[in-house]
């Protein structure tokens, strides 16, 4: 059975199970959303936001892209943040990267001629790697080097968000958190405690 057909059948089974267990679930879901959290994560298929934190439908407003990046001039990511902050009035924004990230690994390699859009997308990540080149080069194991840059990237995106006009001008400024997901252990590591500049500097210094 091909994946789309299997997914459709799985959806039928899931919706029937939920409706049996909670008869009002879908009618309540259709009334609107009031998530308290915006999740900015990587598009990697191994890091599904709702599943790794066991969240229910309606709990997260989610934006995913290659290497969990945010830039003020990226209308896709910025429009999501703008809507989450000014319309949904989320209380928290979680930037979640992950170890063994393909986008991060690509940023440590020469640009691929076959991937011009990806190259453009991760240009800022390559600049981040260049700024930390000495510390990254001191890490002999390539996988460990990728993981460290993934962590530095989370901190970088947290700083970009906190400095953005969207958050700066918000009536209710959400707290921004920086996390990384360890694929080997299936666990989240907190890199940045919301509104704690000291934790950000500690995470950078640890690299």
N, C-alpha and C positions, 0 to 999 in steps of 0.2 A: 504493500500500500504506500502510495507516495505521501510525502509529508503534509501537503495541504488537505488531502482527504482525511488523514489521521487526525489532524488538528480539528477539523470540523466535527468529527465523531467525538473527540475528546471534549469539545465544547458542549455538545449535547449532553454528555454524561455529567459534566461539571455543573451546568445550569440546572439539570434535573435534581442533582444532589443538593445543591444550595437551596433551591425552591422547596424541597421536601424538608430540609432542616430549618430554614428560615423563610416561611411563606411570604413575608412582606419585604424581603431583602431587595428585590429588583425594583419594586414600585417605589421604595424609598430612594434607591440609587438614582432613579430617573428624575427625582425632584430637584436635583442640583448637587453641586460639589462644594465642600467647605474644607479642603485639605489644609492642614496646619504646616505642611512641609513641602518645599520645593527641592527636588532631588536632581542634581546635575551630575550625570554619570557618563561612563564610556559606552559606546555602541557594542562593545564586545559581547558576543552571545553567551559568554560564561558568567556574566555579571548582571543578571536580571534584578532590577532594583527591588521590586515587591517581594520576590522570592527569598532573597538573602536576608531580609529583615522580617520576613513573615508578615508583611503588611496586607491589609484588606483593601479591596477596591474602594476608592474614595479617600484613602489616607495620604497618598502622595500625588503631587503634581510633578510630572517627570519630563526632563529634557536629557537626551542622550546624543552624544556625538563622538567622533574619533578623539580619544585621549581626554575626554571630559574638559574641553576648553571653553573659556569665556573671554570674549573681547567686546568692548563697547561698540565697535564698528561692525560687529557681526549681527545683522538684523534678526537672524533666526534665534540665536541664543538670547539676545537682548530683549526681543519681543516676549519671549517666554518669561524672562525675569520681570519685565515690566508688568505683564499681566498678573503674575503671581504676587508681586509686591503691592501694586496699586488697586487691583480688582479683587483678587482672592484674599489679600492681606495675610499672607502666610507669616508665621511666627519664626520659622527657621528655614535656612537654606543649607543643604548638605552638598558639598562637593566631594564626590567619591571616585577616586582613582582605583587602580588595582595593579598588583604585581603581575609580571609577565605580559605587560601591555604591548600589543603590536605597534600601535602608533608611537609609543615612547621608544621602542626598539628602532623603528624607522628613523626617528630623529637623531639617533646615534650613528646612522649610516649615511652614505651619499644619497642625494635625491635620485629617485627612480624616474627615468624618462617616460616610463609607461604610466606613471601616476601623477600627472601635473596638478590635478585638483587636490590630491592628498598632500603633495609637496607644499602647495600654497597654504593648505589648512594647518600644517604642523610647522610652518616657518618660525613662528614664535617659540615653539618648543625647541627647535634647533638653536635658537638664540639663547634660550635658558640653559641648554646643555653647554653652549660655548662659555657662558658666564661662570659655570661651575666645572669647566674642563679639567682643571688640575685635580680637584677632589674626585671627580668621576674616573679619570684615568688612573688614579691611585688604587681603584678597586679592580683587582685582577680578574675576577670572575664576571663574565659578561652578563649573566642573568642577574647577579647582585647589582651590577651597575645600572641595568635597566630598572630594577626595582627602586633604587635610590633616586633615579631621575623621576620616576613615577611619583614618588613622595614629594620631591621638590616641586613638581608640576602642580600637585594639589595645593600646596602652600601658595604658589604663584597665582593660581586661579582664585583662591580665597582673597588674596590681597587685591586683585583686580576688581572683584565684586565689591569689596568693602570701599574701594575708592571710586566706584562708578556713580555717576549722577543719579541713577535710578534709586540706589539705596540712600545716597546722600540727601536726596530731596523727599524721601518717603515720610509720610505722616507717622507711620508705624514701622520703624526700621527693624527688619528681621535679624536674628542672630545668624551668623555664618559659621559653619562647622567644616573642618577638613578631615576626611577619612580616607583610608586606603583598605582595599579588600585583599586579603591573602588567599590566593587560589589554592595553595597547598593545604591550608588549615581550614578554609572556609570561614575565617574570622575577620572582623573589622578592627582596624587600629586607628585610634583617634590621634591625628597629627596636630590639630588646631582646636583649642577650646574656644568657643564663641566669646568674642569681645576680650580676648586675652592675648595682647600683643607679645607678652613674654613667651608664651607657648609657641608662637610662630617663629620667633627668633631662635628658640631652642631647637626646633625641628630643622631649621636651616643650618644651624651650627653643627648639628649631628651628622650632616651629610659629608 
